[in-house]
Amino acid sequence: MTPELTALTLAGLLQGLQFLAYSVRANLDVGPGYAMSARDREPSRPLSIHGGRLQRALTNHFEGLILFTIAVLVTTLSGQSTAFTAACAWIYLAARLAYVPAYYFGLRPWRSLVWAVGFLATMAMLFAALL
């Protein structure tokens, strides 16, 4: 397995952990009755600040993971895995690991800077594949 695919696999596991953290927090916030319902109506209690932050961080990771997956697949399937693309993949993963607590604790401007590092690492992988 290439380093990029390993980083992608770990990013997928991180996504699963984020989903679990959000699910636990959301169930505590809205209660089990709403969580187990068909959700045809609005919850009687809204998400807490931290529940909302976990939800947005999860959604953001889904969005970033799409681009990162494209970068990894293009790099891997074209046989262009290099030390540079591997470093970009690990930087992306490190940024995603840092992003969740930065978002959860409302760390500004660090959350945005961490996001930018991961995004730029993904873009750098895509540009490297074109060279």
N, C-alpha and C positions, 0 to 999 in steps of 0.2 A: 504494500500500500504506500502511495506517495505521502510525503509530509502534508501536502495540501488536503488529501482525502482524510488523513488522520485528524487534522484540524476541523474539517467539515463534520466528521463523525462526532467529535467532542462538542462542536457547536450545536449539533442536533441533540445531544444529551443535555447540554445546558438549556436548550429550549424546553425540554421535558421537565427539568428542575424548575425553570421559571413558571411553567404552566402549573406545576404542583404547588409552588409557593403562592401563586395568585389564587388558585382554586381554594386552598385552605383559608387564606385571608378573606376572599369573597364570601365563602360559606359562613364564616364567623360574622361578617358584616351584614349580610342580607338574611341570614337564618336558613336552616335546612328546609323549611317549608317552601320557600321561593326557589332555593337552589335545586330542589328535586321536582319542581313543577315544569310545565311546558312553557313557562315564562310568557304567557299571553298578556300579562299586565305588568305594570311597573312594580318594582319591589317596594314594600312598605318602608323599608329602610335603605338609604343609599349606601354605596361603597364609602368606606372611610377614605381619608386622604391617602393613606398608605396603600389601601386596596386599589384605589384609582391609579396610583403611581405604578404599582405592580402590573396592572392591566395595560397601561400605556407602554411600559418597558417591554412587556411580552409582545404586544402588537408591533412595536418598533423592531424587535428582533425578527419577527416573521418577515417584515419588509426587508431588513438588511440581509437576512439569510437567503432570500431569493437571489439577490445580486451576488452574494458570496458563493452560492452554489453554482451559478453560471460561471463565475471566474474559475472555480476549482475544476468544473467539468471541461471548460475550454482548455485550461492549462494541462489537465491530465490526458484528455482524449487526443490532444494535438502533440503529446509527447514533449511538452515544453516546460516541464518541471525543472526549476533551477534553484539555486540557493536563494536567489532574490524572491522568487514566487513563494518558496517555503517560508521565508522570513515574513513576507506579507501575510500569509495565512496565519502564522502564529501571532502576529501583531493584531490581526482582526480578532482572533479568539481572545487574546488578552484584553483588548478593548471591550469586547462584549462582557467579559467577566467583571471588568471594572464599571461598566455602564449600569448594571442592575443596582448595586449599592449607591452609586452616585445619583441615580434617579430616585431610589427609595428614600434617601435621606435629603433630597432636594439640594444637592451640592451644585451651586451655580458659580462660575460658568463651567465648572469641571465636567458636568454631565455632557454639555454640548461639545466640549473639547475632546472628550473621550469618544463620543460618537463620531466626530470628524476624523479622528485617527483611524478608526475601523473602516469608515467609508473610503478614506484615501488609500488605505491598504488594499481594499477590494478593487478600486479603480486602477491602482498601480499594477495589480495582477492582470487585469484585462488589457491594459496598454502593453504590458510585457508580452502577452500572447500575440499581439499584432506585429511585434518586431521580429 
